[in-house]
Amino acid sequence: MKDKFFCRNCKGIRNHKEIHQEKTRGGDYEGYFQWMRNFSIIQCLGCETISFLEIYGDTEMIEHNENGEPDYYFDSTIYPSYLNKSEELDYQHFIPESIRLIYGETISAFKADSYILTAGGLRAIIEAICNHLKIKKGNLADRIDLLHNKGHLTLSESKRLHSIRFLGNDALHEIEKPKKDHLYILLDIINHLLANLFINDKKLKGKMDTIVDKYDEYIKLIQNKIEKDMIGKEYTMKDILGKSIRLIPKKDYKKLEDELKKEINVGKIEYISIAKEPDETIYKIVKGPEFAFDW
C-alpha cells in the first residue's frame, strides 16, 4: 500500500498490506455530487496485526494547494479505534468494577474524539475512586485533599487531580471543549493513579518480595515456608520464616505473631502448635497446611 496507517500494536504509523477490499460508489441523479467509500482489511507488515480501514471521499472534499489549484482529499478511519499518544491500562480486571466501568466509557469517548465527555469521565473517575475508598465528605475538592491526608496520594499527586477537576468542571459546566493534548496528559495521570492504587501491588504479589503487614498475608507466608521434612520438628518463628522475616515490618511483627498464637490456642490453626513458652516461643510443625500458596 502507498499510504502508511496507524498500528495499534506497534503504537505508530507503519506500512501495511491490503488483504481484501470492497468498493462502493454513489451520487445524485444529476451527477453533480458523487462519493466513494472503500473498505479494506489490512495487515501491519511489522507485527502482522489486522485492522479495518475505511476511506471516504466526495466531490465536495476539495482543498487548494499553494498555487491555488484544487485537489481532492480523502478521510481515512482505522478500526478498532485507538489512542495514538497514550495507552489503555492493562490488568483492568484488578480495578474495582464501579471505577472500571467509568474508565472504559471514558476511553471509548476519547477514541471517538468526544473531548467534553472525556473530560467529564476523567473527573467522574476521581469521584468513583473517592467513593470506593469511603471518602464522601465535602465536595470533590475536599475529597481530593482527603485522599492525600489519608495517605492514598502524595501531595504532588493530589495537586494533579485538582487539574483534572478544573478541566472537568470547565467542560461540564461551561461547555468548554478541552484540548486533545491536555486530555492525554490527564489520562496519563489517571492511569498512574489507578495503577498505584489497584494494580501494581497485585501484579507483584506472588512474583516479587513485598511487605507483609496483614494477617492473611502473614499466614500465607508461613504456610509456604512449611516443608514436608519439617513435620514433627520444633522451630522458632525466625527459623520458620528464614530470610523472609525481612518482609515483616518490625512494628507489626509482635502483633501478627500474637494473632497467630491466639488462633493456635483456640484450635483454628491445626498444622502448627506451641511447644514451649514463655521466654521464646517454640513451634512444632504438626502437619502440612491444607492450603498453601506460592509466594
For each residue, the residues with C-beta under 8 A, 3 or more apart:
1: 4 5 15 16 17 18 42
2:
3: 76
4: 1 13 14 15 16
5: 1 13 14 16 42 51 53 76 78
6: 12 13 14 78 82 84
7: 10 11 12 13 14 16 44 46 47 49 51
8: 11 49 51 78 80 82
9: 44 47 49
10: 7 14 44 46 47 49
11: 7 8 84 87
12: 6 7
13: 4 5 6 7
14: 4 5 6 7 10 44 45 46 47
15: 1 4 44 45 46
16: 1 4 5 7 42 43 44 45 51 53
17: 1 42 43 45
18: 1 21 40 41 42
19: 40 41 42 43 50
20: 40 41
21: 18 38 39 40 41
22: 38 39 40
23: 36 37 38 39
24: 36 37 38 39
25: 34 35 36
26: 34 35 36
27: 31 32 33 34 35 59
28: 31 32 33 34
29:
30:
31: 27 28 34
32: 27 28 59
33: 27 28 58 59 60
34: 25 26 27 28 31 58 59
35: 25 26 27 56 57 58 59
36: 23 24 25 26 55 56 57 58
37: 23 24 54 55 56
38: 21 22 23 24 53 54 55 56
39: 21 22 23 24 52 53 54
40: 18 19 20 21 22 52 53 54 55
41: 18 19 20 21 50 51 52 53
42: 1 5 16 17 18 19 50 51 52 53
43: 16 17 19 48 49 50 51
44: 7 9 10 14 15 16 47 48 49 51
45: 14 15 16 17 48
46: 7 10 14 15
47: 7 9 10 14 44
48: 43 44 45
49: 7 8 9 10 43 44
50: 19 41 42 43
51: 5 7 8 16 41 42 43 44 78 79 80
52: 39 40 41 42 78 79 80
53: 5 16 38 39 40 41 42 76 77 78 79
54: 37 38 39 40 76 77 79
55: 36 37 38 40 74 75 76 77
56: 35 36 37 38 74 75 76 77
57: 35 36 61 72 73 74 75
58: 33 34 35 36 61
59: 27 32 33 34 35 62 72
60: 33
61: 57 58 72 73 74 75
62: 59 70 71 72 73
63: 70 71 73
64: 68 69 70 71
65: 68 69 71
66:
67:
68: 64 65
69: 64 65
70: 62 63 64
71: 62 63 64 65
72: 57 59 61 62
73: 57 61 62 63
74: 55 56 57 61
75: 55 56 57 61
76: 3 5 53 54 55 56
77: 53 54 55 56
78: 5 6 8 51 52 53 81 82
79: 51 52 53 54
80: 8 51 52
81: 78 108 111 112
82: 6 8 78 111
83: 86 87 88 107 110 111 184 187
84: 6 11
85: 181 184
86: 83 184 187 188 191
87: 11 83 191
88: 83 92 107
89: 92 95 103 191 194 195 199
90:
91: 94 199 202 203
92: 88 89 95 100 103 104
93: 100
94: 91 198 199 202 203
95: 89 92 99 100 103 194 198 199
96: 99 100 128 132 198
97: 100 101
98: 101 102 128 131 132
99: 95 96 102 103 125 128 129 132 194 198
100: 92 93 95 96 97 103 104
101: 97 98 104 105
102: 98 99 105 106 121 124 125 128
103: 89 92 95 99 100 106 107 121 125 190 194
104: 92 100 101 107 108
105: 101 102 108 109 121
106: 102 103 109 110 117 118 121 122 124 125
107: 83 88 103 104 110 111
108: 81 104 105 111 112
109: 105 106 112 114 117 118 121
110: 83 106 107 113 114 115 118 121 183 187
111: 81 82 83 107 108
112: 81 108 109
113: 110 180
114: 109 110 117 118
115: 110 118 119 171 177 178 179 180 183
116: 119 120 171 172 175 176 177 178
117: 106 109 114 120 121
118: 106 109 110 114 115 121 122 178 183
119: 115 116 122 123 167 168 170 171 172 178 183 186
120: 116 117 123 124 168 171 172
121: 102 103 105 106 109 110 117 118 124 125
122: 106 118 119 125 126 164 167 168 183 186 187 190
123: 119 120 126 127 140 164 165 167 168 169 171 172
124: 102 106 120 121 127 128 168
125: 99 102 103 106 121 122 128 129 190 194
126: 122 123 129 130 140 144 161 164 165 190
127: 123 124 130 131 140 143
128: 96 98 99 102 124 125 131 132
129: 99 125 126 132 133 147 193 194 197
130: 126 127 133 135 136 140 143 144 146 147
131: 98 127 128 134 135 136
132: 96 98 99 128 129
133: 129 130 147 150 152
134: 131
135: 130 131 143 146 147 150
136: 130 131 143
137: 142 143 146
138: 141 142 143 146
139: 142 143
140: 123 126 127 130 143 144 165
141: 138 144 145 162 165
142: 137 138 139 145 146
143: 127 130 135 136 137 138 139 140 146 147
144: 126 130 140 141 147 148 153 158 161 162 165
145: 141 142 148 149 158
146: 130 135 137 138 142 143 149 150
147: 129 130 133 135 143 144 150 152 153 158 161
148: 144 145 151 152 153 154 155 157 158
149: 145 146
150: 133 135 146 147
151: 148
152: 133 147 148 197
153: 144 147 148 157 158 161 193
154: 148 157 158
155: 148 158 159
156: 159 160
157: 148 153 154 160 161 192 193
158: 144 145 147 148 153 154 155 161 162
159: 155 156 162 163
160: 156 157 163 164 189
161: 126 144 147 153 157 158 164 165 189 193
162: 141 144 158 159 165 166
163: 159 160 166 167 186 189
164: 122 123 126 160 161 167 168 186 189 190
165: 123 126 140 141 144 161 162 168 169
166: 162 163 169 170
167: 119 122 123 163 164 170 171 178 182 183 186
168: 119 120 122 123 124 164 165 171 172
169: 123 165 166 172 173 174
170: 119 166 167 173 174 176 178
171: 115 116 119 120 123 167 168 174 175 176 177 178
172: 116 119 120 123 168 169 175
173: 169 170
174: 169 170 171
175: 116 171 172
176: 116 170 171
177: 115 116 171
178: 115 116 118 119 167 170 171 182 183
179: 115 182 183
180: 113 115 183 184
181: 85 184 185
182: 167 178 179 185 186
183: 110 115 118 119 122 167 178 179 180 186 187
184: 83 85 86 180 181 187 188
185: 181 182 188 189
186: 119 122 163 164 167 182 183 189 190
187: 83 86 110 122 183 184 190 191
188: 86 184 185 191 192
189: 160 161 163 164 185 186 192 193
190: 103 122 125 126 164 186 187 193 194
191: 86 87 89 187 188 194 195
192: 157 188 189 195 196
193: 129 153 157 161 189 190 196 197
194: 89 95 99 103 125 129 190 191 197 198 199
195: 89 191 192 198 199 200
196: 192 193 199 200
197: 129 152 193 194
198: 94 95 96 99 194 195 202
199: 89 91 94 95 194 195 196 202 203
200: 195 196 203 204
201: 204 205 210
202: 91 94 198 199 205
203: 91 94 199 200 207
204: 200 201 207 208 210
205: 201 202 210
206: 293 294 295
207: 203 204
208: 204
209: 244 246 247
210: 201 204 205 247
211: 247 248 249
212: 217 218 221 247 248 256
213: 217 248 249 252
214: 217 218
215: 218 219 256 259
216: 219 220
217: 212 213 214 220 221
218: 212 214 215 221 222 248 256 259 260
219: 215 216 222 223 260 269
220: 216 217 223 224 292 293 295
221: 212 217 218 224 225 241 244 247 248 295
222: 218 219 225 226 240 241 260 272 289
223: 219 220 226 271 289 291 292 293
224: 220 221 292 293 294 295
225: 221 222 240 241 242 244
226: 222 223 230 231 240 271 272 285 288 289 292
227: 230
228: 231 288
229: 233
230: 226 227 233 235 240 285
231: 226 228 285 286 287 288
232: 284 285 286
233: 229 230 284 285
234: 275 276 282 283 284 285
235: 230 239 240 282 283 285
236: 239 240 280 281 282 283
237: 240 241 245 257 281 283
238: 241 242 245
239: 235 236 242
240: 222 225 226 230 235 236 237 283
241: 221 222 225 237 238 244 245 248
242: 225 238 239 245
243: 246
244: 209 221 225 241 247 295
245: 237 238 241 242 248
246: 209 243
247: 209 210 211 212 221 244
248: 211 212 213 218 221 241 245 252 253 256
249: 211 213 252 253
250: 253
251:
252: 213 248 249 255 256
253: 248 249 250 256 257
254: 257 258
255: 252 258 259
256: 212 215 218 248 252 253 259 260
257: 237 253 254 260 261 281
258: 254 255 261 262
259: 215 218 255 256 262 263
260: 218 219 222 256 257 263 264 269
261: 257 258 264 265 274 281
262: 258 259 265 266
263: 259 260 266 268 269
264: 260 261 267 268 269 272 273 274
265: 261 262 274
266: 262 263
267: 264 270
268: 263 264
269: 219 260 263 264 272
270: 267 286 287
271: 223 226 285 286 287 288 289 290
272: 222 226 264 269 283 284 285 286
273: 264 283 284 286
274: 261 264 265 277 281 282 283 284
275: 234 282 283 284
276: 234 280 281 282
277: 274 281 282
278: 281
279:
280: 236 276
281: 236 237 257 261 274 276 277 278
282: 234 235 236 274 275 276 277
283: 234 235 236 237 240 272 273 274 275
284: 232 233 234 272 273 274 275
285: 226 230 231 232 233 234 235 271 272
286: 231 232 270 271 272 273
287: 231 270 271
288: 226 228 231 271 292
289: 222 223 226 271 292
290: 271
291: 223
292: 220 223 224 226 288 289
293: 206 220 223 224
294: 206 224
295: 206 220 221 224 244
